[in-house]
Amino acid sequence: MIESTAAEDRTDGWSVRQRLAGLRLRFRDPALEKAFREDRFKLNLGNVRFAFLAGICLWIGWGILLRRYMLALQDLRLDATIRIGVFIPMLVLGYAFTYTRVFGRVWEWACFVVGALTIVIWVYYASHIFTLPAEYGYVGVILITAFSYTLLRLRFMLVVLTALVGIAVYFPYAVTARYIVDVSVVLAMLYLFSFAALGALAAYWMERVERQLFIRQRELDEERRRSDLLLLNILPQAVVEQLKTSSGERIAEAFDDVSVIFVDAVGSTEQAARSTPEEFADALDALFRWFDELTDRHGLEKIKTIGDAYMAVAGAPVPMDGHAQAAVAMALEILAGSRVRWPSGDEITVRGGIATGPVVAGVIGERKFAYDVWGDTVNLASRLQEAGEPGQVLVSQRTAADVADRSGFGPAQMIDIKGKGATPVRVLLPPHPSSEDGERASEAEPS
C-alpha cells in the first residue's frame, strides 16, 4: 500500500513538471503555485535586500567616479539631482519596504516597478548629460536589466517586461537624438536586443530549474515524512529524534522508575486451531489495535508483541509522573471487557502482569532494529502475567503501593516466581467488583 502511494506521488510530481511547458512557467494547481511563490520569496528576500543596498552603493560610487568627466556645470547639477534626489531615495524606500508585511505579497511587482522607473528616469537623465559619450545611456539600461534577474531574481515574464521597457524607452531617444550617429544607434539596439534575449533565456531556465527543484524538494519532504511515519510505527518519537541526531552510536539509557505491563490472550492456541489463519489473524489484530488505543490514551509506549502477548511501558523513553497509575488504568480498561471476540464467537479472556522499578532501554541490532527494555522489572512483569489466572492482572507489591489510594487490590499472596522464588503479589480488582470481590476487597490487607 505504501509503495503504491509513493508511486502515485511520483506520477503526480512528473505530471506537474510536464505542465510547466510553455512560456508562462506557472503551475496549473493554484495551491502549488502559491506554495512555490511563498517559498521563493523566503529564499530570495536576502537577495532582494542586497540588491537594493548594492544599487545604493553603485549609484554613489559611479557618481564619484564619473563626476570628474562631466565638464559642464549643468551636467553636474542634473547628475546630483537625479542621483541623490531620485535614484538613491527610491532604493532606500524600496529597502525599507522589504521589512513590511505587505512586501511578501507584492515583492516581484514592486521590484519590477522600481526597475522600470529606474530605466525610464535613467534614459531621461542620460539624454540630458551631454559631456559623456552616447554609450553611457544603453550601457546603463543593460546593467539595470541585469539586476532584474541576477540579484532581484525576478520571474521570467517580469524579466522580459523589464527588458522590453528598456528597449521601448531607449529606442525613441536614440533615433531622435541628433548627436548620436547612425552606427551608434545600430550598435545600441544590437546590444540591447542581444542582451534582452540572453537575459530572458537565462531567466527562463533559472526559473524552470527553480520550479523543478521545488517539486523535487516537496517529493523529498513527502518521502521523509513517510519514512518518519514508518519509523514512528516501529520506534517511539523520542528515539526517532535521537536516531536522527546520533552518528551511528548505539542508543541505550537507564530509567530509575518505570512500570511495565504484559497482557496475554488466554486460549489463543486452541482458538487458532479452530479458525482459519485469516480469521485468527484478524481477531488478534483487532485485539492488539485496541491495546494500541489504550496505550495512546494512557500515555504508555508499546514495546512489542510476542506471539499472543502484548508488552508496553509507562515512563520510557520519556519519563512521566504517575507511570504506575497509567499502567494500572490501562489494565482496568482491559479487565472491564474486550470488545473483540474470537472467530468462534467466544469472548477473548486475558491475563496480565504489572511491575514497577528500574529498567534499561535502547535500540539494538543493525537490521530490523527495535526499541526494547530489559531488566528485572521486565522479567517480573512477564512472570506475573504467566502466573495469573484467566481474567486476572497480577501486580507487584511496589506497583500496588504506588497506586493503593486510587485502585483496589486483593490481599497480598506469595507465589513462586522463576528466578526470584517466593514473591508477594496483589490481584488488581476491577473498578466495579462483584459481591465476592467486594468482600475480598474489604478483607484486603493494607499495602
C-alpha positions in Angstrom: 0.0 0.0 0.0 2.8 2.4 0.9 4.7 1.6 -2.3 1.6 2.2 -4.4 1.1 5.6 -2.7 4.7 6.5 -3.3 4.3 5.6 -7.0 1.2 7.7 -7.3 3.0 10.7 -5.7 5.9 10.3 -8.1 3.5 10.2 -11.0 1.8 13.4 -9.7 5.2 15.0 -9.4 6.1 14.3 -13.0 2.7 15.4 -14.3 3.2 18.8 -12.5 6.6 19.2 -14.2 5.1 18.4 -17.6 2.5 21.1 -17.1 5.4 23.6 -16.9 5.7 23.5 -20.7 5.1 26.9 -22.1 6.5 30.4 -21.6 4.3 31.3 -18.6 6.1 28.9 -16.3 3.2 28.6 -14.0 1.8 25.6 -12.1 -1.8 24.9 -13.0 -2.6 23.9 -9.4 -3.2 27.3 -7.7 -2.2 25.9 -4.3 1.1 24.6 -5.7 1.8 27.9 -7.4 1.0 29.8 -4.2 3.4 27.5 -2.2 6.1 27.9 -4.8 5.9 31.7 -4.7 5.9 31.8 -0.9 8.9 29.5 -0.8 10.6 31.6 -3.5 10.0 34.8 -1.5 11.6 33.3 1.6 14.7 32.2 -0.4 15.1 35.5 -2.3 14.4 38.0 0.4 18.0 38.3 1.3 19.0 38.7 -2.4 16.4 41.5 -2.8 17.7 43.4 0.2 21.2 43.0 -1.0 20.2 44.3 -4.5 18.8 47.5 -3.0 21.9 48.1 -0.9 24.2 47.2 -3.8 22.3 49.7 -6.0 22.7 52.4 -3.5 26.5 51.8 -3.3 26.8 51.7 -7.1 24.9 55.0 -7.6 27.2 56.6 -5.0 30.3 55.0 -6.5 29.5 55.9 -10.1 28.7 59.4 -9.1 32.1 59.9 -7.5 33.9 58.1 -10.4 32.2 60.0 -13.3 32.0 63.4 -11.8 35.4 64.4 -13.0 34.4 63.6 -16.6 31.3 65.9 -16.5 32.7 69.1 -17.9 29.5 71.2 -17.9 28.1 72.7 -14.7 24.6 71.9 -15.9 25.5 68.2 -16.2 26.9 68.2 -12.7 23.8 69.7 -11.3 21.5 67.3 -13.1 23.6 64.3 -12.1 23.5 65.3 -8.4 19.7 66.0 -8.6 18.8 62.7 -10.2 21.4 60.5 -8.4 21.0 61.9 -4.9 17.4 63.2 -5.2 15.7 60.3 -7.1 17.7 57.1 -7.5 19.2 56.7 -4.1 16.0 57.7 -2.1 14.0 55.3 -4.3 16.3 52.4 -3.4 16.3 53.4 0.3 12.5 53.4 0.3 12.5 50.0 -1.5 14.9 48.6 1.0 12.7 49.8 3.9 9.6 48.4 2.2 11.1 44.9 2.3 10.6 44.9 6.1 6.8 45.4 5.8 4.2 42.6 5.8 2.8 43.8 2.5 6.1 43.3 0.7 5.8 39.5 0.7 2.6 39.7 -1.4 3.8 42.2 -4.0 7.6 41.9 -3.9 8.1 40.9 -7.5 5.8 43.6 -8.9 7.3 46.1 -6.5 10.8 45.2 -7.7 9.7 45.4 -11.4 8.2 48.8 -10.8 11.4 50.1 -9.2 13.4 48.6 -12.1 11.1 50.1 -14.8 11.1 53.5 -13.2 14.8 53.4 -12.9 15.2 52.7 -16.6 12.8 55.5 -17.6 14.4 58.1 -15.4 17.9 56.8 -16.4 17.1 57.4 -20.1 15.9 60.9 -19.3 19.0 61.5 -17.3 21.4 60.1 -20.0 19.6 62.1 -22.7 20.4 65.4 -20.8 24.1 64.6 -20.0 25.9 66.0 -23.0 29.6 65.7 -21.9 29.6 61.9 -21.6 29.6 59.5 -24.6 26.4 58.2 -26.1 27.2 54.7 -24.9 26.7 55.9 -21.4 22.9 55.5 -21.9 22.4 52.0 -23.2 25.1 50.5 -21.0 23.1 51.8 -18.0 20.0 50.2 -19.4 21.8 46.9 -19.8 23.1 47.0 -16.2 19.7 47.8 -14.7 18.1 45.0 -16.7 20.9 42.6 -15.4 19.9 43.5 -11.9 16.4 42.2 -12.5 17.4 38.5 -12.9 20.9 38.3 -11.2 20.1 39.9 -7.8 16.4 40.6 -7.7 15.8 37.2 -9.2 12.5 38.2 -10.9 10.4 35.6 -12.7 11.0 35.1 -16.4 7.9 37.1 -17.6 8.9 40.1 -15.4 12.5 40.0 -16.7 11.1 40.1 -20.3 8.9 43.0 -19.4 11.8 44.9 -17.9 13.9 44.3 -21.0 11.1 45.5 -23.2 10.7 48.6 -21.1 14.4 49.4 -21.6 14.2 48.9 -25.4 10.9 50.8 -25.7 12.2 53.8 -23.8 15.7 53.9 -25.2 14.9 53.4 -28.9 12.9 56.6 -29.4 15.6 58.6 -27.7 18.4 57.0 -29.7 16.8 57.6 -33.1 15.7 61.2 -32.4 18.9 62.4 -30.7 20.9 64.3 -33.4 24.2 63.9 -31.7 24.0 60.1 -31.8 25.3 58.8 -35.2 23.6 56.0 -37.1 26.2 53.4 -36.3 25.9 54.1 -32.6 22.1 53.6 -32.8 22.6 50.3 -34.6 25.2 49.1 -32.1 23.0 50.3 -29.2 19.9 48.4 -30.4 22.0 45.3 -31.3 23.4 45.2 -27.8 20.0 45.9 -26.1 18.2 43.2 -28.2 21.0 40.7 -27.8 21.3 41.2 -24.1 17.5 41.1 -23.7 17.3 37.8 -25.5 20.2 36.3 -23.5 18.8 37.6 -20.2 15.4 36.3 -20.9 16.8 32.9 -21.9 18.8 32.8 -18.7 15.8 33.9 -16.6 13.7 31.2 -18.2 16.0 28.4 -17.5 16.7 29.6 -14.0 13.0 29.8 -13.1 12.4 26.4 -14.7 15.1 24.8 -12.7 13.8 26.5 -9.6 10.4 25.1 -10.1 11.7 21.6 -10.8 13.9 21.8 -7.7 10.8 23.0 -5.7 8.8 19.9 -6.9 11.7 17.6 -6.1 12.1 19.1 -2.6 8.4 18.6 -2.0 8.8 15.0 -3.1 11.7 14.5 -0.8 9.8 16.1 2.1 6.9 13.7 1.4 9.3 10.7 1.3 10.9 12.0 4.6 7.5 12.4 6.2 6.5 8.9 5.1 9.8 7.5 6.4 9.2 9.2 9.7 5.7 7.7 9.9 7.2 4.3 9.2 9.8 4.8 11.9 7.2 6.0 14.4 5.3 2.8 13.8 8.4 0.9 14.9 10.1 3.3 17.4 9.0 5.9 19.9 9.2 9.5 18.7 11.8 10.5 21.2 14.0 7.6 20.0 13.4 8.6 16.3 14.7 12.1 17.2 17.7 10.6 18.9 18.5 8.4 15.8 18.3 11.5 13.5 20.9 13.4 15.6 23.1 10.5 16.5 26.1 9.5 14.4 25.5 5.7 14.3 26.1 5.2 18.0 24.1 2.7 20.0 21.1 4.2 21.8 20.8 3.0 25.4 19.5 4.6 28.5 18.8 3.7 32.1 15.5 4.6 33.7 15.2 4.5 37.5 11.5 4.1 37.7 9.0 2.8 35.1 6.0 0.4 35.0 5.9 -2.5 32.6 2.7 -4.3 31.6 2.3 -7.6 29.9 -1.1 -8.8 28.6 -1.7 -12.2 27.2 -4.7 -13.6 25.3 -5.7 -16.8 27.0 -6.5 -19.9 24.9 -5.2 -18.4 21.7 -3.5 -21.7 20.7 -6.8 -23.6 20.9 -8.7 -20.8 19.0 -6.0 -20.8 16.3 -6.7 -24.5 15.7 -10.5 -23.8 15.4 -10.2 -20.9 13.0 -8.8 -20.1 9.6 -5.4 -18.3 9.6 -7.1 -15.2 8.2 -9.9 -15.2 10.8 -7.4 -15.8 13.7 -5.1 -13.1 12.5 -8.0 -10.6 12.1 -9.1 -11.3 15.7 -5.6 -10.9 17.2 -5.1 -7.8 15.1 -8.3 -6.2 16.3 -7.3 -7.0 19.9 -3.9 -5.5 19.6 -5.2 -2.4 17.8 -7.5 -1.9 20.9 -4.5 -2.3 23.1 -2.7 0.3 21.0 -5.6 2.7 21.5 -5.3 2.2 25.3 -1.6 2.7 25.4 -2.0 6.0 23.5 -4.9 7.1 25.7 -3.0 6.5 29.0 0.4 7.7 27.8 2.2 4.3 27.6 4.7 3.2 24.9 4.1 0.0 23.1 7.2 -2.1 23.0 6.3 -5.2 21.1 4.0 -8.2 20.7 5.3 -11.6 21.4 3.0 -14.2 19.9 -0.3 -13.5 21.6 1.2 -11.3 24.3 1.4 -7.6 24.3 4.1 -5.5 26.1 4.0 -1.8 27.0 5.9 0.5 29.3 5.0 3.7 31.1 7.8 6.1 31.9 10.1 5.3 29.0 11.6 6.6 26.7 10.0 9.8 28.1 9.9 9.8 31.9 6.4 10.5 33.3 4.9 11.1 36.7 2.2 8.6 37.7 3.5 5.8 35.4 2.2 3.1 37.8 -1.3 4.6 37.7 -1.2 4.8 33.9 -0.3 1.1 33.6 -3.0 0.2 36.1 -5.6 2.4 34.4 -4.8 0.6 31.1 -5.2 -2.8 32.8 -8.5 -1.8 34.4 -9.9 -0.9 31.0 -8.8 -4.3 29.7 -10.4 -6.1 32.7 -13.7 -4.1 32.0 -14.1 -6.3 29.0 -12.8 -6.7 25.5 -14.9 -5.6 22.6 -13.2 -8.2 20.4 -14.2 -11.9 20.2 -12.5 -14.9 18.7 -13.8 -16.2 15.3 -15.7 -18.9 17.2 -17.7 -16.2 19.0 -16.1 -16.9 22.4 -15.1 -13.8 24.4 -11.4 -13.1 24.5 -10.1 -13.6 28.0 -6.8 -12.0 29.0 -4.4 -12.1 31.9 -1.7 -9.7 32.7 1.2 -8.6 34.9 2.4 -5.2 36.0 5.7 -4.5 37.7 7.4 -1.2 38.7 11.1 -0.5 39.0 14.3 0.3 37.1 15.0 -0.8 33.5 17.5 -0.3 30.7 16.0 0.7 27.3 17.5 1.2 23.9 17.8 0.2 20.3 19.9 -2.8 19.3 20.7 -4.5 16.0 21.5 -3.3 12.5 18.7 -4.9 10.6 15.0 -4.9 11.7 16.1 -3.0 14.8 13.6 -2.2 17.5 13.3 -0.3 20.8 13.2 -2.7 23.8 13.5 -2.6 27.6 15.4 -5.1 29.8 15.9 -5.7 33.4 14.5 -7.5 36.5 11.3 -5.3 36.3 10.6 -6.6 32.8 11.2 -10.2 33.9 8.9 -9.8 36.9 6.1 -8.4 34.9 6.3 -11.2 32.4 6.4 -13.8 35.2 3.3 -12.2 36.8 1.4 -12.4 33.6 2.3 -16.1 33.2 1.3 -16.8 36.8 -2.1 -15.1 36.7 -5.4 -16.8 36.2 -7.6 -16.0 33.2 -9.3 -12.7 33.7 -6.7 -11.6 36.3 -3.9 -9.0 36.4 -1.2 -9.5 39.0 0.8 -6.6 40.1 4.0 -6.3 42.1 3.9 -5.1 45.7 5.8 -2.0 44.6 3.1 -1.1 42.0 0.3 -1.7 44.4 1.9 0.6 47.0 2.2 3.4 44.4 -1.5 3.4 43.5 -3.1 2.0 46.6 -5.1 5.2 47.2 -6.6 5.1 43.7 -7.1 1.4 42.9 -8.3 -1.7 44.6 -6.3 -4.8 45.2 -6.8 -8.2 46.6 -4.8 -9.4 49.7 -1.1 -10.0 49.3 -0.2 -13.5 48.3 3.1 -15.3 47.8 3.7 -17.0 44.5 6.8 -18.8 43.3 8.4 -16.7 40.5 11.0 -18.4 38.3 14.4 -16.9 39.1 13.1 -15.0 42.2 11.5 -17.6 44.4 8.5 -16.7 46.7 7.3 -13.2 45.7 4.5 -11.1 47.2 1.9 -10.0 44.6 -1.6 -8.5 44.6 -4.6 -9.1 42.3 -5.9 -5.9 40.6 -9.6 -5.7 41.3 -12.0 -4.4 38.6 -13.5 -0.9 39.2 -16.9 -2.5 39.8 -16.3 -5.7 41.7 -18.8 -8.4 42.2 -20.1 -9.1 45.7 -17.5 -11.8 46.2 -14.7 -9.4 45.0 -16.2 -6.7 47.3 -15.8 -9.0 50.3 -12.2 -9.8 49.3 -11.5 -6.1 48.9 -12.9 -5.3 52.4 -10.7 -8.0 53.8 -7.6 -6.9 51.8 -4.5 -6.2 53.8 -3.1 -2.6 53.8 -0.3 -2.3 51.3 
